[in-house]
C-alpha cells in the first residue's frame, strides 16, 4: 500500500507540472534596444544661404533652392526638416504659424513642453518644443534674429508613430536640434 500511495502522489505531482504547459501567459511587449554612439559635429552651411550651424556627421544634408534643408539620418530612418523664411515685417505671422504647426500634434501628443532659447550675442532667439507621445513629430523648434531670418525645424521618422519604439532615436535627434540651435549663426 505504501508503494501505491507514493506512486499516486508522484503521478499527481507530475500531472500538475505537465498541466502548466497548457496555461497561456501573456508576455510583455518588447522593443528593439537602440543605442547610438556619441555625436560628432562639424561646421556646415551653404554659400547661398544666410545661416550656418554645426551638423552631426551622421546626417546627410540636402538643400532646397529656398535655403530650406533636410538633414537625413539613414541609420535611424528619420530626418530633421528645416524651413527657411525671410522676415519681411511678418515676424508675428511666422511665429504664429510655427506655434500652430507644433500644436497641431496635441491630438496625439501626451504632452508638449516649451523651452525658450535666447542667445543675444549671436542674435538667435527661439523656442524648442519637446513633444511626448505618439505624435508624428517628437520635436520641433524655431529660431530667428527677429528682423531678417526665420527657421523652423521638425523631426519626422519614416514609420508609424510609436513613441516607445522610436524614443532612443528621438532623444538622440533632440540633442542634435539643441546643438543646431546653440551653434546656429547668421551670416552678415
Secondary structure, DSSP 8 states (H G I E B T S, - for coil): -HHHHHHHHHHHHHHHHHHGGG------------------EEEEE-TTSSEEEEEETT-EEEE-TTS-EEEEEGGGTEEEEEEEEE-SS-HHHHHHHHHHHHHGGGGTEEEEEEEEEEETTTTEEEEEEEEEES-S-SEEEEEE-SSSEEEEEEEEESS---HHHHHHHHHHHHHHHHHHHHH-EE--
